[in-house]
Amino acid sequence: MTEIAPLHRTLDQELQALLRGASLECPVCGEFVLHEQAVVACPECGLRLHGRLDSAGTQLQFESQAG
């Protein structure tokens, strides 16, 4: 019997994909994000993720502004 994989990812999975560079889509507004070393930023809504993925685990800081 084949297992069915879920179609939708959780927010945590989306953020992990952004930090790995596997995703280019902002989880807040859906626009393309910019990767600048350890920072992922959305020029449209102002979302900024500070962190990096490495073998020791994930360190993440989240910043956003209500507009």
N, C-alpha and C positions, 0 to 999 in steps of 0.2 A: 504494500500500500504506500502510495506517495503522499508525503506531507505537503500541505499548501502553505506557502510563505505569505505573511501579511503584505498587503500592498502599500500601506501607509507607515511611515517611519515616525518614531516618537521625536519630541523636541530634542532630547538628549542625543539621539542618533543623528539628527540633522546638524546639531552643533559639532559633533565629532567629525562628520563628513566635511563640514566647512573648515575645521582646523587641519584636517589631513590634506586639504586642497582638492578633495574629491567632488565637492559641490561648489558651484559659483552663484547660487541663488540665495538671496536674503530670506530667512525664515519669517521675517516680519512683513515685508512688503512685496517680495517676489522679484525684485530687481537684481541685476548683477552686482556682485560685491567686488571689492578690490583687495588683493592679498599683498600686504607690505610687511615682509619678514614675519614677525610673530603677531601681527595685527590684521584682522579681517574687518573691513569697513564698508558700509553701504552709503554711497553718496546721496541716495534718494531720501532715506528715512533717518540717517544718522546713527544706525546701529554700529557698535564697535565691539569686537571680541578681542580680548588680549589673552594670549596663551599660546601653548604649543603642545604637540603630542610627542612624547618620547618614550623610551623603554621604561622609565621610572613611573609612568602614569600620566594623567592629564591634569594640567593646571589651567584654569580658565577664569577670566574675569569678564563680566558682561556689563556693558554700558549702553543706555538708550535714553533718548529725550522724547518726552511727549511734545507734539507740535501742534 
